[in-house]
Structures are given as C-alpha cells and as structure tokens.
Amino acid sequence: QGVDARWLSVVNDEGSALFKSRHLPAGAKARPEYEGKLKEWVQLLHRKNVSVMSWYPLHLNRAAWAKHPDWRQRYLLASPGIRCMKLTCCINSPYGDALIDFIIEALQKFDLDGFWFDGSAFSPIWQLPQPVSCICRHCRAKFKQATGLELPARLDWNLPEFRRWVQWRFDMHAGYWQRLVDAVHKVVPQAAL
C-alpha cells in the first residue's frame, strides 16, 4: 500500500492495550515491561532509518468492552455464538473519544510514525451471518438528533427509517474517521494514518 515500515503492535489481537494507558484499559496479559521493550524497539528501528507503525482493530477492544458496559455495541441483528460480540465497542459512545486519545498517547509515548486500522467497518463484516449494529443509546440519540427519526425496530429495506439509518451509519462512520484524523494530526501532524 505504499508504506515502507515495521509494525509493532501496542495492543493485543483483541484491541486491548499492551501498556498502561490513560485512555483505554490494558489487556489481561499486558506486563509493565512491555512499555520499555516497545520504546526500545522503536528507537532501534529509528536508528536504522526504519519507520514504525502500530495497529488497531477499530471497534474491537475486549478490555474496554468488559470495563465499560456503556461503550458496547448493541445489535439490531445478531446470531448467537458470534465470536466478536463480547469485544465490539461503539465509536458513538465515549469509546470513540477514548480511542482518539489513545492513538495520540501511543504515537507520542512510543514515538511511532503512524497507525494502521484494521476491520474498519462499523459492524464486524467478517462474521457470518453478519451482525448489524449499533443501536446503543448513543447511536439512538445521535441518529435522532441528525434525522429526527427513531432507530428502526427491525432489518427491513422497505422501511424508510431503516434505509435512512443505513445511510446515516455510513455518513457517521466517515465523519468519525475524519474527526480521528483531524484530532491526531492537530497534535502529531506527521503521523501516517
């Protein structure tokens, strides 16, 4: 994709921090020594003129999901047994701001050159059957404020409010991306995102 860099992850594969963050909770297996090691590796790579990126699975964070029930995505349509249901957080909840602050914190703390975001759809699209989210109270309030409508009660393309909700979700998600990029670049203008 045109990026020549090494990837050092500051989160585990479920999005939980590998260091003590002021903004997002650390994962159960995070250790205090990880922070020093990550800094050491970034310094080593920078001395060799190698850029260092980290990674984040945008909506997934098991530790945040467990610690902050209010940050959890709620599903309009979900099948039992979907693996990601106990780790999806909603960017319309305070999680969205915490994530932006976490990205800035990690970029500054570790002198990272940027972040790559994975799974950057609002619902976990890699799951089958695909769950449809989010209908949490934060989404409900933002949708009502933006459209004057209540969230749809069911998945039904014949319902005007369902079609409007789908469009709103795409627009809201794109707006969040822009807000994240703008906030990060205000503090760390050189960060690649």
N, C-alpha and C positions, 0 to 999 in steps of 0.2 A: 504493500500500500504506500510505498514511497517513504517509509520511515526506517532509518538505519539506527537501531537502538537495542539495548538489552532490556529485558523485562525482569524486574524484581518486585514481587508482589508484597504489598503492605497489608493485604487481607488474605484470609484463607479462601477456599473454594466456595464457601457459603457467604462471603462478603463480610465476615466478622474481622475486626482489626487485629493485627498481629502485634500491636504495641498499645500502650495506654494512651488513648485519645481523649481529648476534652469533649468530643462531639458524638462519637459512636462507641458502643461498648466493645471491649475486646472479646475474642473468642475464647472458649474454654481451654484450648491448648496453647494460647499465647503465653510467652515467657518474657520476663523482664530483659533478658539478654538479647532478645531478638532486635530490639531497637538499636543497640550498639552494633550488632552484626550488619544490619541493613545500612546504617550510616557508613560503616567500614567498607562495605561492598560498593556503595555509590562512589565514595572517594577513590577507591582503587580504579573503578571504571573511568571516572572522570580524568584521573591522571593519565590514562591511556587514550584520552580523547574519544571516549565512547559515551554516547547519550544513554540515559537510564529512564525508562518508562515504568510505570506501575499499571495495575489493572484493577477494575472494579466491576462487579456484576450488578448494574444499576439498581434494580429493585430487590435484589436478594441480600438479606442480612439476618441470619438466624439469631445472633445475639441481640440485635435491636428488636426483632420480632418478639423474642421472649421477654425482654425487659420492658418494652413499651407497647402494651396491647393496643393503644390508641393509634399506633403507627401502622397497624396491619391492614393489608388489602382485604376487602370483603368481596365476595364473588356473586355476580348475578347468575352465573352458570358455572358449576364445578362438579366434577365427578369425585367420589370418594377414592382415596388412595393416591391422589396426585402428589408426587414427591415434594414439589416446591411449595405447597400450600402453607407449610409452617415456617416459611422464611421470606415471603414476599411482603415488602413494605410499600406504602403509598407515598409518592412524592408530593401529594397534596396535603399530607399530614406534616407535622413538624419534622418528620424524617427528611423531607425534601431540603429544608434549610440546614439540618444537621449534616446531610451528605455534602452539600456545597462547602460548609465549613470544614468538614473532614478532609476533602480534597485539597483545600488551601493549606490546612495544617500539615498534611503529609508532604505536599510539594515543598513547603518551607522547612519542615523538620529534617527531611532527608535529602534536600537539595536535588529533588527529582526534576527531570526535564519535561515530564508530562504524564498523562493518564490515557489509557485506552479503556473504553467502556464496552462491556460485553452484554449480550442479552438485552439490548436497548429498546425493547418493545414494552409497552405498559403492562400487558398480560404476558405470562410465560408461554410464548408461542411454540416452544419446542415440546410441550406436553400434549399428549393425545389421550382422550379428547381434550381439545383446547379449552381451558378455563377462561371465563370472561369476567374481567374486573374493571374498575373497582367501584363499589357502591358504599364505601365508608361514609361516615358523617362529613368528613372534609370534602370529599368529592360531591356529595349531595349538596352541601352549602355552596360550593364554587359553581356547580352546574346551575343551580337555581339563580345565583347572582348573575351569571353570564347569559342565561337564556330565559329566565322566568318560569322554567318548567321543573317539574319533579322528575326524579330519575325513573326510567321505565321499570315496570314490575316484572317484565319477562323479556326474553330474547324473541323479538317478533319484528321482522323487517317491514311489516305492514303498519306498525305503529309509528306515527310521525315523531313521537318523543324518543323512540329507540333510534331511529335514523339520525336525529339531531344529537343524541348522546354519543353515537359513534363518531360523528364529525367533531363534536366538542372534544372527545378524547384525543383525537389526532392533533387538533389545534393546541390543546392544553399541553400535550406531551412535547410538541415542537417548541412551545413557549417556555417550558421548563428547561429544555436544552439550551435555549438562548440565554435564559437567566443564569444558568450554571456557568456557561462560557463567559458571559459578561462579568459575573462576580469574580470568577477565578482570574481573568485577565486584568481586572482592576487592581488586584493585589500581586499577581505573578504574571506580568504581561507576556513573558517569553514562553510560558507553558504551552506545550503541544497537547491538544485535546482532540 
